[in-house]
Amino acid sequence: MSENNLSYSESLKKLEALLEQLENGDLDIDLLSTKVKEATGLIRFCKEKLRNTEAELEQFLDKPED
């Protein structure tokens, strides 16, 4: 499943699991590069989702009340 099909929460959980694997040394060296690339994609997705949400909220909050 690509990060585009995941919600922010799902992406964050997956990223946290990858980080735990990295910190614990649970990853085989042959998978390390693949997992780092996956983590990078998830980070990029989460940052973009946060930026978009912030922009939407700013537009909503900047609108004058009717």
PDB file as gemmi writes it, atoms N, CA and C in Angstrom:
CRYST1    1.000    1.000    1.000  90.00  90.00  90.00 P 1                      
ATOM      1  N   MET A   1       0.852  -1.174   0.000  1.00  0.00           N  
ATOM      2  CA  MET A   1       0.000   0.000   0.000  1.00  0.00           C  
ATOM      3  C   MET A   1       0.897   1.235   0.000  1.00  0.00           C  
ATOM      4  N   SER A   2       0.651   2.152  -0.889  1.00  0.00           N  
ATOM      5  CA  SER A   2       1.463   3.371  -0.932  1.00  0.00           C  
ATOM      6  C   SER A   2       0.956   4.359   0.100  1.00  0.00           C  
ATOM      7  N   GLU A   3       1.828   5.324   0.447  1.00  0.00           N  
ATOM      8  CA  GLU A   3       1.417   6.291   1.458  1.00  0.00           C  
ATOM      9  C   GLU A   3       0.242   7.128   1.004  1.00  0.00           C  
ATOM     10  N   ASN A   4       0.001   7.229  -0.315  1.00  0.00           N  
ATOM     11  CA  ASN A   4      -1.126   8.013  -0.821  1.00  0.00           C  
ATOM     12  C   ASN A   4      -2.464   7.380  -0.458  1.00  0.00           C  
ATOM     13  N   ASN A   5      -2.473   6.079  -0.156  1.00  0.00           N  
ATOM     14  CA  ASN A   5      -3.709   5.396   0.195  1.00  0.00           C  
ATOM     15  C   ASN A   5      -3.936   5.344   1.699  1.00  0.00           C  
ATOM     16  N   LEU A   6      -3.028   5.895   2.461  1.00  0.00           N  
ATOM     17  CA  LEU A   6      -3.128   5.871   3.910  1.00  0.00           C  
ATOM     18  C   LEU A   6      -3.602   7.220   4.430  1.00  0.00           C  
ATOM     19  N   SER A   7      -4.257   7.177   5.567  1.00  0.00           N  
ATOM     20  CA  SER A   7      -4.603   8.427   6.236  1.00  0.00           C  
ATOM     21  C   SER A   7      -3.356   8.946   6.944  1.00  0.00           C  
ATOM     22  N   TYR A   8      -3.444  10.151   7.452  1.00  0.00           N  
ATOM     23  CA  TYR A   8      -2.326  10.718   8.209  1.00  0.00           C  
ATOM     24  C   TYR A   8      -2.021   9.836   9.413  1.00  0.00           C  
ATOM     25  N   SER A   9      -3.066   9.433  10.136  1.00  0.00           N  
ATOM     26  CA  SER A   9      -2.873   8.611  11.335  1.00  0.00           C  
ATOM     27  C   SER A   9      -2.233   7.266  11.006  1.00  0.00           C  
ATOM     28  N   GLU A  10      -2.690   6.647   9.936  1.00  0.00           N  
ATOM     29  CA  GLU A  10      -2.113   5.364   9.523  1.00  0.00           C  
ATOM     30  C   GLU A  10      -0.652   5.539   9.115  1.00  0.00           C  
ATOM     31  N   SER A  11      -0.370   6.614   8.401  1.00  0.00           N  
ATOM     32  CA  SER A  11       1.002   6.889   7.975  1.00  0.00           C  
ATOM     33  C   SER A  11       1.906   7.121   9.169  1.00  0.00           C  
ATOM     34  N   LEU A  12       1.414   7.866  10.143  1.00  0.00           N  
ATOM     35  CA  LEU A  12       2.192   8.151  11.342  1.00  0.00           C  
ATOM     36  C   LEU A  12       2.481   6.869  12.132  1.00  0.00           C  
ATOM     37  N   LYS A  13       1.482   6.002  12.263  1.00  0.00           N  
ATOM     38  CA  LYS A  13       1.680   4.726  12.964  1.00  0.00           C  
ATOM     39  C   LYS A  13       2.713   3.865  12.244  1.00  0.00           C  
ATOM     40  N   LYS A  14       2.626   3.837  10.924  1.00  0.00           N  
ATOM     41  CA  LYS A  14       3.578   3.049  10.138  1.00  0.00           C  
ATOM     42  C   LYS A  14       4.984   3.627  10.289  1.00  0.00           C  
ATOM     43  N   LEU A  15       5.090   4.932  10.284  1.00  0.00           N  
ATOM     44  CA  LEU A  15       6.377   5.600  10.458  1.00  0.00           C  
ATOM     45  C   LEU A  15       6.955   5.311  11.846  1.00  0.00           C  
ATOM     46  N   GLU A  16       6.109   5.346  12.856  1.00  0.00           N  
ATOM     47  CA  GLU A  16       6.561   5.041  14.216  1.00  0.00           C  
ATOM     48  C   GLU A  16       7.051   3.597  14.326  1.00  0.00           C  
ATOM     49  N   ALA A  17       6.372   2.672  13.653  1.00  0.00           N  
ATOM     50  CA  ALA A  17       6.793   1.266  13.663  1.00  0.00           C  
ATOM     51  C   ALA A  17       8.145   1.102  12.968  1.00  0.00           C  
ATOM     52  N   LEU A  18       8.330   1.805  11.858  1.00  0.00           N  
ATOM     53  CA  LEU A  18       9.619   1.753  11.144  1.00  0.00           C  
ATOM     54  C   LEU A  18      10.732   2.320  12.013  1.00  0.00           C  
ATOM     55  N   LEU A  19      10.448   3.418  12.692  1.00  0.00           N  
ATOM     56  CA  LEU A  19      11.435   4.035  13.565  1.00  0.00           C  
ATOM     57  C   LEU A  19      11.821   3.089  14.701  1.00  0.00           C  
ATOM     58  N   GLU A  20      10.846   2.423  15.251  1.00  0.00           N  
ATOM     59  CA  GLU A  20      11.124   1.466  16.324  1.00  0.00           C  
ATOM     60  C   GLU A  20      12.017   0.328  15.824  1.00  0.00           C  
ATOM     61  N   GLN A  21      11.731  -0.165  14.622  1.00  0.00           N  
ATOM     62  CA  GLN A  21      12.568  -1.220  14.030  1.00  0.00           C  
ATOM     63  C   GLN A  21      13.999  -0.734  13.847  1.00  0.00           C  
ATOM     64  N   LEU A  22      14.137   0.493  13.368  1.00  0.00           N  
ATOM     65  CA  LEU A  22      15.472   1.059  13.161  1.00  0.00           C  
ATOM     66  C   LEU A  22      16.215   1.219  14.487  1.00  0.00           C  
ATOM     67  N   GLU A  23      15.514   1.746  15.493  1.00  0.00           N  
ATOM     68  CA  GLU A  23      16.141   1.984  16.789  1.00  0.00           C  
ATOM     69  C   GLU A  23      16.530   0.685  17.490  1.00  0.00           C  
ATOM     70  N   ASN A  24      15.724  -0.355  17.305  1.00  0.00           N  
ATOM     71  CA  ASN A  24      15.985  -1.632  17.957  1.00  0.00           C  
ATOM     72  C   ASN A  24      16.976  -2.496  17.195  1.00  0.00           C  
ATOM     73  N   GLY A  25      17.318  -2.078  15.990  1.00  0.00           N  
ATOM     74  CA  GLY A  25      18.219  -2.885  15.172  1.00  0.00           C  
ATOM     75  C   GLY A  25      17.553  -4.138  14.646  1.00  0.00           C  
ATOM     76  N   ASP A  26      16.217  -4.112  14.528  1.00  0.00           N  
ATOM     77  CA  ASP A  26      15.462  -5.279  14.079  1.00  0.00           C  
ATOM     78  C   ASP A  26      15.456  -5.462  12.566  1.00  0.00           C  
ATOM     79  N   LEU A  27      16.044  -4.545  11.842  1.00  0.00           N  
ATOM     80  CA  LEU A  27      16.024  -4.621  10.381  1.00  0.00           C  
ATOM     81  C   LEU A  27      17.273  -5.303   9.854  1.00  0.00           C  
ATOM     82  N   ASP A  28      17.042  -6.189   8.932  1.00  0.00           N  
ATOM     83  CA  ASP A  28      18.139  -6.809   8.219  1.00  0.00           C  
ATOM     84  C   ASP A  28      18.807  -5.754   7.343  1.00  0.00           C  
ATOM     85  N   ILE A  29      20.097  -5.808   7.233  1.00  0.00           N  
ATOM     86  CA  ILE A  29      20.845  -4.802   6.454  1.00  0.00           C  
ATOM     87  C   ILE A  29      20.362  -4.740   5.003  1.00  0.00           C  
ATOM     88  N   ASP A  30      19.877  -5.863   4.474  1.00  0.00           N  
ATOM     89  CA  ASP A  30      19.387  -5.890   3.093  1.00  0.00           C  
ATOM     90  C   ASP A  30      18.084  -5.102   2.936  1.00  0.00           C  
ATOM     91  N   LEU A  31      17.348  -4.925   4.020  1.00  0.00           N  
ATOM     92  CA  LEU A  31      16.082  -4.181   3.971  1.00  0.00           C  
ATOM     93  C   LEU A  31      16.224  -2.732   4.409  1.00  0.00           C  
ATOM     94  N   LEU A  32      17.365  -2.394   4.964  1.00  0.00           N  
ATOM     95  CA  LEU A  32      17.555  -1.065   5.532  1.00  0.00           C  
ATOM     96  C   LEU A  32      17.284   0.051   4.530  1.00  0.00           C  
ATOM     97  N   SER A  33      17.861  -0.030   3.360  1.00  0.00           N  
ATOM     98  CA  SER A  33      17.679   1.004   2.347  1.00  0.00           C  
ATOM     99  C   SER A  33      16.218   1.137   1.945  1.00  0.00           C  
ATOM    100  N   THR A  34      15.550   0.012   1.766  1.00  0.00           N  
ATOM    101  CA  THR A  34      14.136   0.027   1.382  1.00  0.00           C  
ATOM    102  C   THR A  34      13.279   0.672   2.464  1.00  0.00           C  
ATOM    103  N   LYS A  35      13.548   0.337   3.710  1.00  0.00           N  
ATOM    104  CA  LYS A  35      12.765   0.883   4.816  1.00  0.00           C  
ATOM    105  C   LYS A  35      13.031   2.374   5.024  1.00  0.00           C  
ATOM    106  N   VAL A  36      14.268   2.802   4.805  1.00  0.00           N  
ATOM    107  CA  VAL A  36      14.580   4.229   4.923  1.00  0.00           C  
ATOM    108  C   VAL A  36      13.857   5.002   3.823  1.00  0.00           C  
ATOM    109  N   LYS A  37      13.820   4.452   2.613  1.00  0.00           N  
ATOM    110  CA  LYS A  37      13.085   5.101   1.513  1.00  0.00           C  
ATOM    111  C   LYS A  37      11.597   5.167   1.837  1.00  0.00           C  
ATOM    112  N   GLU A  38      11.064   4.094   2.403  1.00  0.00           N  
ATOM    113  CA  GLU A  38       9.649   4.078   2.788  1.00  0.00           C  
ATOM    114  C   GLU A  38       9.370   5.135   3.852  1.00  0.00           C  
ATOM    115  N   ALA A  39      10.243   5.210   4.836  1.00  0.00           N  
ATOM    116  CA  ALA A  39      10.083   6.205   5.899  1.00  0.00           C  
ATOM    117  C   ALA A  39      10.145   7.622   5.332  1.00  0.00           C  
ATOM    118  N   THR A  40      11.048   7.854   4.402  1.00  0.00           N  
ATOM    119  CA  THR A  40      11.178   9.168   3.770  1.00  0.00           C  
ATOM    120  C   THR A  40       9.890   9.551   3.047  1.00  0.00           C  
ATOM    121  N   GLY A  41       9.302   8.602   2.342  1.00  0.00           N  
ATOM    122  CA  GLY A  41       8.036   8.860   1.652  1.00  0.00           C  
ATOM    123  C   GLY A  41       6.909   9.164   2.623  1.00  0.00           C  
ATOM    124  N   LEU A  42       6.869   8.433   3.725  1.00  0.00           N  
ATOM    125  CA  LEU A  42       5.841   8.673   4.738  1.00  0.00           C  
ATOM    126  C   LEU A  42       6.014  10.041   5.388  1.00  0.00           C  
ATOM    127  N   ILE A  43       7.244  10.427   5.662  1.00  0.00           N  
ATOM    128  CA  ILE A  43       7.512  11.751   6.237  1.00  0.00           C  
ATOM    129  C   ILE A  43       7.065  12.835   5.269  1.00  0.00           C  
ATOM    130  N   ARG A  44       7.396  12.677   4.016  1.00  0.00           N  
ATOM    131  CA  ARG A  44       7.001  13.649   2.995  1.00  0.00           C  
ATOM    132  C   ARG A  44       5.477  13.764   2.931  1.00  0.00           C  
ATOM    133  N   PHE A  45       4.796  12.618   2.938  1.00  0.00           N  
ATOM    134  CA  PHE A  45       3.336  12.606   2.885  1.00  0.00           C  
ATOM    135  C   PHE A  45       2.745  13.320   4.099  1.00  0.00           C  
ATOM    136  N   CYS A  46       3.256  13.007   5.299  1.00  0.00           N  
ATOM    137  CA  CYS A  46       2.733  13.616   6.525  1.00  0.00           C  
ATOM    138  C   CYS A  46       2.955  15.127   6.538  1.00  0.00           C  
ATOM    139  N   LYS A  47       4.138  15.571   6.109  1.00  0.00           N  
ATOM    140  CA  LYS A  47       4.415  17.015   6.061  1.00  0.00           C  
ATOM    141  C   LYS A  47       3.466  17.716   5.096  1.00  0.00           C  
ATOM    142  N   GLU A  48       3.242  17.105   3.938  1.00  0.00           N  
ATOM    143  CA  GLU A  48       2.353  17.710   2.948  1.00  0.00           C  
ATOM    144  C   GLU A  48       0.918  17.768   3.476  1.00  0.00           C  
ATOM    145  N   LYS A  49       0.490  16.714   4.148  1.00  0.00           N  
ATOM    146  CA  LYS A  49      -0.856  16.679   4.719  1.00  0.00           C  
ATOM    147  C   LYS A  49      -1.008  17.777   5.769  1.00  0.00           C  
ATOM    148  N   LEU A  50       0.000  17.961   6.602  1.00  0.00           N  
ATOM    149  CA  LEU A  50      -0.044  19.019   7.618  1.00  0.00           C  
ATOM    150  C   LEU A  50      -0.072  20.401   6.979  1.00  0.00           C  
ATOM    151  N   ARG A  51       0.750  20.605   5.941  1.00  0.00           N  
ATOM    152  CA  ARG A  51       0.753  21.906   5.249  1.00  0.00           C  
ATOM    153  C   ARG A  51      -0.613  22.209   4.644  1.00  0.00           C  
ATOM    154  N   ASN A  52      -1.195  21.213   3.978  1.00  0.00           N  
ATOM    155  CA  ASN A  52      -2.503  21.405   3.347  1.00  0.00           C  
ATOM    156  C   ASN A  52      -3.585  21.687   4.370  1.00  0.00           C  
ATOM    157  N   THR A  53      -3.550  20.972   5.479  1.00  0.00           N  
ATOM    158  CA  THR A  53      -4.540  21.178   6.532  1.00  0.00           C  
ATOM    159  C   THR A  53      -4.397  22.570   7.133  1.00  0.00           C  
ATOM    160  N   GLU A  54      -3.160  22.989   7.365  1.00  0.00           N  
ATOM    161  CA  GLU A  54      -2.913  24.324   7.904  1.00  0.00           C  
ATOM    162  C   GLU A  54      -3.445  25.395   6.950  1.00  0.00           C  
ATOM    163  N   ALA A  55      -3.194  25.238   5.662  1.00  0.00           N  
ATOM    164  CA  ALA A  55      -3.661  26.213   4.674  1.00  0.00           C  
ATOM    165  C   ALA A  55      -5.191  26.264   4.643  1.00  0.00           C  
ATOM    166  N   GLU A  56      -5.837  25.106   4.708  1.00  0.00           N  
ATOM    167  CA  GLU A  56      -7.300  25.072   4.722  1.00  0.00           C  
ATOM    168  C   GLU A  56      -7.856  25.757   5.961  1.00  0.00           C  
ATOM    169  N   LEU A  57      -7.250  25.493   7.107  1.00  0.00           N  
ATOM    170  CA  LEU A  57      -7.711  26.120   8.343  1.00  0.00           C  
ATOM    171  C   LEU A  57      -7.505  27.629   8.313  1.00  0.00           C  
ATOM    172  N   GLU A  58      -6.385  28.066   7.783  1.00  0.00           N  
ATOM    173  CA  GLU A  58      -6.135  29.507   7.684  1.00  0.00           C  
ATOM    174  C   GLU A  58      -7.169  30.178   6.798  1.00  0.00           C  
ATOM    175  N   GLN A  59      -7.518  29.535   5.675  1.00  0.00           N  
ATOM    176  CA  GLN A  59      -8.539  30.101   4.788  1.00  0.00           C  
ATOM    177  C   GLN A  59      -9.882  30.184   5.511  1.00  0.00           C  
ATOM    178  N   PHE A  60     -10.208  29.124   6.229  1.00  0.00           N  
ATOM    179  CA  PHE A  60     -11.473  29.082   6.955  1.00  0.00           C  
ATOM    180  C   PHE A  60     -11.516  30.146   8.046  1.00  0.00           C  
ATOM    181  N   LEU A  61     -10.440  30.266   8.787  1.00  0.00           N  
ATOM    182  CA  LEU A  61     -10.411  31.211   9.898  1.00  0.00           C  
ATOM    183  C   LEU A  61     -10.285  32.663   9.440  1.00  0.00           C  
ATOM    184  N   ASP A  62      -9.732  32.881   8.251  1.00  0.00           N  
ATOM    185  CA  ASP A  62      -9.584  34.240   7.733  1.00  0.00           C  
ATOM    186  C   ASP A  62     -10.841  34.769   7.071  1.00  0.00           C  
ATOM    187  N   LYS A  63     -11.813  33.902   6.795  1.00  0.00           N  
ATOM    188  CA  LYS A  63     -13.062  34.360   6.162  1.00  0.00           C  
ATOM    189  C   LYS A  63     -13.857  35.171   7.160  1.00  0.00           C  
ATOM    190  N   PRO A  64     -14.358  36.300   6.714  1.00  0.00           N  
ATOM    191  CA  PRO A  64     -15.213  37.098   7.607  1.00  0.00           C  
ATOM    192  C   PRO A  64     -16.527  36.358   7.857  1.00  0.00           C  
ATOM    193  N   GLU A  65     -17.069  36.561   9.034  1.00  0.00           N  
ATOM    194  CA  GLU A  65     -18.341  35.924   9.378  1.00  0.00           C  
ATOM    195  C   GLU A  65     -19.457  36.582   8.583  1.00  0.00           C  
ATOM    196  N   ASP A  66     -20.449  35.785   8.214  1.00  0.00           N  
ATOM    197  CA  ASP A  66     -21.604  36.310   7.458  1.00  0.00           C  
ATOM    198  C   ASP A  66     -22.530  37.089   8.344  1.00  0.00           C  
TER     199      ASP A  66                                                      
END                                                                             
